[in-house]
């Protein structure tokens, strides 16, 4: 059963002091009545200072005793907080404080502490996973470079083999470069809440430019393009937003078989703009869709060498920083459709 909060910390402190004074005074009053009633002290034979001091010390003793009892109950949550903070300092992020208190500030303190510890625990888990995943992703291209470089030392290689091994080293080096670049971008964006630099630009022209930059890839596979772009002036970070379109279009091209189709549309309303990028590729299973925007997640491990699982995570972060949203609709073997909505 949840207890109802009735006091603030300030009110509880004032009430505690009032009760201590009241109880002490009542106790002394009762003692004084008893003394007078039974004539325990005769002022004719004694100096009045002695009974006054007796009552004073008795009052102090009673007040101190009551204060200890009241303060212990009030300060227990703070003592528990100090113990919990010491545990967090040791690296234990599983501690939790009782959140139900009759005092508003103590309840809010406990609730915010639990939220903080939960966030710290999430960050620690993310950091651990990040280090493990980065180490794994770096290991593959480095091993490939070392292996093919070793093979190049062989003297009996044909020109074709020599060219093939060189090409594999170049591709692995590019993969390393892309990985380090994406890690730096994500690290920078995760520490950002807003883009400081925003400009107005033609979003439809930016999308056309992204397609032109990827022309070598889609023309090589003879892909059909279905493009419908409304003229739209958008205000945002033009340079970083280009990464969204290059990643989404690049994935659509990469996972679409030869002579397939890539669709790109841009529509605008009074409140937002919507970009849809679709393909007739291999599609994405329902299970993979749940994790597709997570760092280093790759649903198709057979094609892991073509990426490092950071592209869509980067896309999601950029869209979030623009105050927008991204969703995916897909079916295995049919194709995928990514929808990006950005506020005007």
Phi, psi and omega in degrees: 000131182277128178282143180278132178285132183235345187224151167270168181297321180296315180295321179296321179294314180297317180295322179297314179298318180299315181295321179298313180295318181296313181295320178297316181295317179298320180297314180295322179298316179296319178298319180296319178298318179297318180297316181291318183296317182265004177053051183282337181234127177255116182286347180290327183263346185236156175285139183295344181295325184296310178294328179296315179295323179298313178297323181296311181294323177296319178297317179297318181296314180295317179298319179296318180298315179294321179298318179299316181295315182290315183294325181299319179291321182288322186271352180303314178299324180290321176298317178297323178297317180299317178296319180294321179297321178297322178294319178297320179298333178277354180101007178270107182257020180255004179287153180211140180260151174292126187266349184269112177222157176278349182254128186305308185297322180292322178293317179295321178300313181295318181296314180293326176296316180297322177296316180300314181296321178297318178294318178298320179296320179294318180295319180296318178296316180297319181296316180297313179297322181297314180297316180297314182293319178298317179300318180293316182293326179288327185297320184297304180293327179295318178296322179294316179299315180297316183296312181288328176295323177295319179295329180293343179284346178293137183273343185263029181278143173281159177303324180294317179294319179301315180293321180296316181293320177299318180296321178294323177295318180297316180296320179293321178296320177295322179296318176298316180297316179296320180297311181296322179296316180292323177298316179296319180296314181294318179300320179291316183289329181290338177266007181250142175253330180218156173274125180288325184255118177228138180226159174269131181209165179280109182292324179295323178291325178296320179295320177296320180296321178298319178297320180295322179296333181258014185301321182301327182282312184283333177286328178298322180268005178055047181278143176273137181250129176245102190243128175222101185238119174280146175294120184223129172261121184238147178250118180187192178272102188298316184295312185284331180292332177301329179298328179297310184291321180295320179292312183292316178292321179298318177294319180299317179292318184296323185258014176253128181291163179308141180067019174278193184229139174245129178247142180218122179225151178223121177232156182227144173235187182293328186258332185207171174242148182232126177246128178240128180236115183237165178210169176248042185272208188286344179078175183228130180290162181299321180295318180293325180300331180292334186242007193296336181262009178276150180297136174067006180279130179228112182290324181256091183292340179291341180243026183298333182291345182273354180201180180232014175072017180251343186302308183288331174296319177295317178302312182299319181293319180295317179296318178299318180294336176272003180077018183256194180216158178221138177220161182231138172237126185204162176212133183303130177081357182249316181141181183224154176223116177259131180241119178250124178245125181237137179288144179285000000 
